Amino acid sequence: MDDGLKAMVKMGQMERTGESGMSIYYLSHDGKNCINCYSCEVHCKTKNGLPVGPRFCQILSVGPKLVGGVPKLGLVFMPCFHCEKPWCVAACPTGAMQKREKDGIVFVEPSLCVGCKSCIIACPWGTPQWNPETGKAAKCDYCRDRVDAGLKPACVTKCLTQCLDFGVATAEETAALKRERWARAVAFDLMA
């Protein structure tokens, strides 16, 4: 862990790093501004050289529901959550599925993957995907090469309506994002 990250943890601004917590990054989606264009998915597939089939991020449609007598469609962006205790990492028998200690990003080391699909079965969110071209598991890693270079993931930079946002989150910001998501979900259900 670098000194800056240690200082942030000591100051209590961020309690989750490395093996003991979730990723220090957040990737949020503003469903209100999303137009369901799939630009995020297309650029993710392009950046990662994915064939037809595997999708590291997905836009899911929820509804339609009647809201105030008007049919509304909810859109949910589903990337990897880079869990605090990722089941995919625990299920991997070869250590190919790993979690970076410095920032909590969960990724696949392809040279170690034997294609057993244990990680795919273990993940309750369906995040690890089967790549039929390589015969190995693959997943969203927040475009860690780009993140390491100080850039945002491909899905975020190519979003046509800028409804995706990515950055380092303090514990306070993460709690606020969770409250906002919960409030929107409850409001959507109540108005149905």
C-alpha positions as CSV (number, residue, x, y, z in Angstrom):
1,M,0.0,0.0,0.0
2,D,1.5,3.4,-0.9
3,D,2.0,6.1,1.7
4,G,-0.9,8.3,0.4
5,L,-3.3,5.4,0.7
6,K,-2.0,4.6,4.2
7,A,-2.5,8.2,5.2
8,M,-6.1,8.2,4.0
9,V,-6.8,5.0,5.9
10,K,-5.2,6.4,9.1
11,M,-7.3,9.6,8.8
12,G,-10.4,7.5,8.8
13,Q,-11.5,8.7,5.3
14,M,-11.4,5.2,3.9
15,E,-11.8,2.0,5.8
16,R,-11.7,-0.5,3.0
17,T,-8.6,-1.4,1.2
18,G,-6.8,-4.5,0.1
19,E,-7.9,-7.9,1.3
20,S,-10.0,-6.6,4.1
21,G,-12.3,-4.4,2.1
22,M,-14.0,-3.5,-1.1
23,S,-12.3,-1.6,-3.9
24,I,-11.3,2.0,-3.1
25,Y,-13.0,2.9,-6.4
26,Y,-16.6,3.5,-7.2
27,L,-18.3,3.2,-10.6
28,S,-21.8,4.7,-10.5
29,H,-24.6,4.9,-13.0
30,D,-27.1,7.7,-13.3
31,G,-30.1,5.7,-14.8
32,K,-32.0,9.0,-15.3
33,N,-29.6,10.1,-18.0
34,C,-28.9,6.7,-19.5
35,I,-30.4,6.2,-23.0
36,N,-29.8,2.5,-23.2
37,C,-27.4,2.9,-26.1
38,Y,-25.0,0.1,-25.0
39,S,-22.0,2.3,-25.8
40,C,-20.4,1.2,-22.4
41,E,-20.8,-2.4,-23.4
42,V,-19.4,-1.9,-26.9
43,H,-16.4,0.0,-25.8
44,C,-15.7,-2.5,-23.0
45,K,-15.8,-5.4,-25.5
46,T,-13.6,-3.5,-27.9
47,K,-11.0,-2.5,-25.3
48,N,-10.8,-6.0,-23.9
49,G,-11.0,-7.8,-27.3
50,L,-14.0,-9.8,-26.3
51,P,-15.9,-12.0,-28.7
52,V,-19.7,-12.3,-28.9
53,G,-21.0,-13.7,-25.6
54,P,-19.0,-12.5,-22.6
55,R,-20.1,-9.1,-21.3
56,F,-18.0,-7.5,-18.5
57,C,-20.6,-4.8,-17.9
58,Q,-24.3,-4.9,-18.8
59,I,-27.2,-2.5,-19.0
60,L,-30.3,-4.3,-17.7
61,S,-33.8,-3.0,-18.2
62,V,-36.2,-3.1,-15.3
63,G,-39.9,-2.7,-16.0
64,P,-41.7,-1.1,-17.6
65,K,-43.7,0.0,-14.6
66,L,-46.5,2.5,-14.4
67,V,-45.3,5.6,-12.6
68,G,-47.9,8.3,-12.3
69,G,-49.9,6.5,-15.0
70,V,-47.0,6.7,-17.4
71,P,-45.0,3.6,-18.4
72,K,-41.3,4.0,-17.2
73,L,-38.3,1.8,-17.8
74,G,-35.6,1.6,-15.3
75,L,-32.0,1.0,-16.4
76,V,-29.3,-0.6,-14.2
77,F,-25.6,-0.8,-15.0
78,M,-24.1,-4.1,-13.8
79,P,-20.3,-4.2,-13.7
80,C,-18.3,-6.2,-11.2
81,F,-18.7,-5.0,-7.6
82,H,-15.2,-5.9,-6.6
83,C,-16.5,-7.4,-3.4
84,E,-15.0,-7.1,0.1
85,K,-14.8,-10.9,0.3
86,P,-15.1,-12.0,-3.4
87,W,-16.6,-15.5,-3.7
88,C,-14.9,-15.9,-7.1
89,V,-11.5,-15.4,-5.5
90,A,-12.2,-18.0,-2.8
91,A,-13.6,-20.5,-5.3
92,C,-10.6,-20.3,-7.7
93,P,-8.4,-23.4,-7.2
94,T,-5.4,-22.0,-9.0
95,G,-5.2,-18.5,-7.7
96,A,-6.0,-17.1,-11.1
97,M,-8.8,-15.0,-9.6
98,Q,-7.1,-12.4,-7.5
99,K,-7.8,-9.2,-5.5
100,R,-5.2,-6.5,-5.6
101,E,-4.0,-5.5,-2.1
102,K,-3.3,-1.9,-3.0
103,D,-6.9,-1.0,-4.2
104,G,-9.2,-4.0,-4.0
105,I,-9.6,-4.5,-7.7
106,V,-10.6,-8.1,-8.5
107,F,-9.1,-9.5,-11.6
108,V,-8.2,-12.7,-13.5
109,E,-4.5,-13.7,-14.1
110,P,-5.0,-15.5,-17.5
111,S,-1.8,-17.5,-17.2
112,L,-3.0,-19.2,-14.1
113,C,-6.6,-19.9,-15.2
114,V,-7.3,-23.5,-16.2
115,G,-10.9,-22.9,-17.3
116,C,-12.6,-24.8,-14.5
117,K,-15.4,-22.2,-14.2
118,S,-15.5,-22.3,-10.4
119,C,-15.4,-18.5,-10.2
120,I,-18.3,-18.2,-12.6
121,I,-20.4,-20.6,-10.5
122,A,-19.4,-18.9,-7.2
123,C,-20.3,-15.3,-8.1
124,P,-23.9,-14.5,-7.1
125,W,-23.9,-11.6,-9.6
126,G,-22.7,-13.6,-12.7
127,T,-19.8,-11.3,-13.1
128,P,-17.0,-13.7,-14.3
129,Q,-17.7,-14.6,-17.9
130,W,-16.6,-17.5,-20.0
131,N,-14.5,-16.5,-23.0
132,P,-14.9,-19.2,-25.6
133,E,-12.0,-18.0,-27.6
134,T,-9.5,-18.4,-24.8
135,G,-11.2,-21.2,-22.9
136,K,-10.7,-19.2,-19.7
137,A,-12.7,-17.0,-17.3
138,A,-12.6,-13.3,-17.7
139,K,-14.2,-10.3,-15.9
140,C,-14.3,-6.6,-15.4
141,D,-11.2,-5.3,-13.7
142,Y,-12.1,-1.6,-14.0
143,C,-9.6,-1.5,-17.0
144,R,-6.8,-1.7,-14.4
145,D,-4.2,-0.9,-17.0
146,R,-6.0,2.4,-17.6
147,V,-6.6,3.0,-13.9
148,D,-2.9,2.5,-13.2
149,A,-2.2,5.1,-15.9
150,G,-4.5,7.6,-14.2
151,L,-7.3,7.1,-16.7
152,K,-10.9,6.0,-16.3
153,P,-12.3,2.7,-17.5
154,A,-13.3,2.5,-21.2
155,C,-17.0,2.2,-20.4
156,V,-16.9,5.5,-18.5
157,T,-14.9,7.5,-21.0
158,K,-17.1,6.4,-23.9
159,C,-20.5,6.9,-22.3
160,L,-22.4,9.1,-24.7
161,T,-24.5,10.8,-22.0
162,Q,-21.8,10.8,-19.2
163,C,-24.1,8.9,-16.9
164,L,-21.2,6.7,-15.7
165,D,-18.8,8.1,-13.2
166,F,-15.6,6.6,-11.8
167,G,-13.2,7.6,-9.1
168,V,-11.7,7.0,-5.7
169,A,-14.4,7.0,-3.0
170,T,-14.1,7.8,0.7
171,A,-16.1,5.8,3.1
172,E,-18.4,8.8,3.5
173,E,-19.0,9.1,-0.3
174,T,-19.6,5.4,-0.6
175,A,-22.3,5.5,2.1
176,A,-23.9,8.5,0.4
177,L,-24.0,6.6,-2.9
178,K,-25.6,3.5,-1.2
179,R,-28.2,5.7,0.4
180,E,-29.0,7.4,-3.0
181,R,-29.3,4.0,-4.8
182,W,-31.6,2.7,-2.0
183,A,-33.8,5.8,-2.1
184,R,-34.1,5.6,-5.9
185,A,-35.0,1.9,-5.8
186,V,-37.6,2.5,-3.1
187,A,-39.1,5.5,-4.9
188,F,-39.3,3.5,-8.1
189,D,-41.1,0.7,-6.3
190,L,-43.5,3.0,-4.4
191,M,-44.6,4.9,-7.6
192,A,-45.5,1.7,-9.4
